Structure formats: C-alpha cells, structure tokens
Amino acid sequence: MNSKVLHKILVVCGYFLFVANVSAEETNIYQQDSTGNIQYHKPSAVIQKDGRIIETDSVGNKQYHKQQYQIKDGKIYQTDSVGNIQYHKPHSVIK
C-alpha cells in the first residue's frame, strides 16, 4: 500500500474514530474498491483503544516493522516501531 494513500486513509478514519469515540478495544480499517466492496485480501490497519494505528497484513497480523501512527490531542503523529511519537516528523490535524 502506498504510504501517502495509507496516511490519507488513516487521517479520515482517525477522524471518525475520534468523533465517534468508539468504545471497542480495536477498530479495523479495510480498503474498499470503487463500488464499496471491502478488500479483505489487501493490507488494512487497526486503531487501538490508546489511539495507536498499526498496519496489518491480509490475514490480520500486525506489521510492527512498518510505519505506525498515534492519535493524540486531535493530531495524528508518526511513531517508531515501539510507539514512541516522532515529533520531528510531519503530522496531520483532525478537524
């Protein structure tokens, strides 16, 4: 998955998670085709209750070695593989 596309997807989904205040432990984000069919065979992402966003493979295994994100105070930050926020890298704002 292209990192710019993933980042855009995560920003939009992070917004909905932030606004809806989902109470589930994890929320899955799946890719869709142009007609709205969920593409379960493609990589997806998981938003954890603490706001961490982790990419998953097509089977659902978390890909900790890939870029991760953290939702904090209405912003989406890039993090390292253990979840430390990388404040020196660009971030997005949830409005």
C-alpha positions as CSV (number, residue, x, y, z in Angstrom):
1,M,0.0,0.0,0.0
2,N,1.3,3.4,-0.9
3,S,2.3,5.3,2.2
4,K,0.5,8.5,1.1
5,V,-2.7,6.6,0.4
6,L,-2.4,4.8,3.7
7,H,-1.8,8.1,5.5
8,K,-4.8,9.7,3.9
9,I,-7.0,6.7,4.8
10,L,-5.7,6.8,8.4
11,V,-6.4,10.5,8.7
12,V,-10.0,10.1,7.6
13,C,-10.6,7.0,9.7
14,G,-8.8,8.5,12.6
15,Y,-11.2,11.5,12.4
16,F,-14.3,9.2,12.5
17,L,-12.8,7.2,15.4
18,F,-12.0,10.4,17.3
19,V,-15.5,11.9,16.7
20,A,-17.4,8.7,17.3
21,N,-15.4,7.9,20.5
22,V,-15.6,4.2,19.7
23,S,-15.5,2.0,22.8
24,A,-14.2,-1.2,21.2
25,E,-10.6,-2.2,22.0
26,E,-9.6,-2.2,18.4
27,T,-11.2,-0.8,15.2
28,N,-10.3,-2.3,11.9
29,I,-9.9,-0.2,8.7
30,Y,-10.2,-2.0,5.4
31,Q,-9.6,-0.9,1.9
32,Q,-12.6,-0.7,-0.5
33,D,-12.9,-0.9,-4.3
34,S,-14.7,1.8,-6.3
35,T,-18.1,0.1,-5.7
36,G,-17.6,-0.1,-1.9
37,N,-16.7,-3.8,-1.6
38,I,-14.3,-4.4,1.2
39,Q,-11.0,-5.8,0.1
40,Y,-10.2,-8.3,2.8
41,H,-7.3,-9.7,0.8
42,K,-5.4,-6.4,0.9
43,P,-3.5,-4.8,3.8
44,S,-5.6,-3.0,6.4
45,A,-5.0,-1.1,9.6
46,V,-6.0,-1.4,13.3
47,I,-6.8,1.5,15.5
48,Q,-6.2,0.5,19.1
49,K,-8.1,2.0,22.1
50,D,-5.0,4.1,23.0
51,G,-5.0,5.7,19.6
52,R,-2.2,3.7,18.0
53,I,-2.7,2.9,14.3
54,I,-0.9,-0.2,13.1
55,E,-0.9,-1.6,9.6
56,T,-1.9,-5.3,9.3
57,D,-1.4,-7.8,6.5
58,S,-4.3,-9.6,4.6
59,V,-4.5,-12.2,7.4
60,G,-4.7,-9.6,10.2
61,N,-1.2,-9.9,11.6
62,K,0.1,-6.6,12.9
63,Q,3.0,-5.3,10.9
64,Y,5.0,-3.6,13.7
65,H,8.0,-3.1,11.4
66,K,6.0,-0.8,9.2
67,Q,5.2,2.9,9.8
68,Q,2.8,3.4,12.7
69,Y,0.8,6.4,13.8
70,Q,-0.6,7.7,17.1
71,I,-3.8,9.8,17.6
72,K,-3.1,12.3,20.3
73,D,-4.9,15.6,21.1
74,G,-6.6,15.8,17.8
75,K,-3.4,15.2,15.8
76,I,-2.0,12.1,14.1
77,Y,1.7,11.6,14.6
78,Q,4.1,9.2,13.1
79,T,5.7,6.8,15.6
80,D,8.5,4.3,15.7
81,S,8.1,0.6,16.0
82,V,7.5,0.6,19.8
83,G,5.1,3.5,19.7
84,N,7.3,6.5,20.6
85,I,5.9,9.6,18.9
86,Q,8.3,11.1,16.3
87,Y,7.6,14.8,16.9
88,H,10.2,15.9,14.4
89,K,8.3,14.2,11.5
90,P,5.2,15.8,9.8
91,H,1.8,15.2,11.4
92,S,-1.8,15.7,10.4
93,V,-4.5,17.6,12.3
94,I,-8.0,16.2,12.9
95,K,-10.7,18.9,12.3
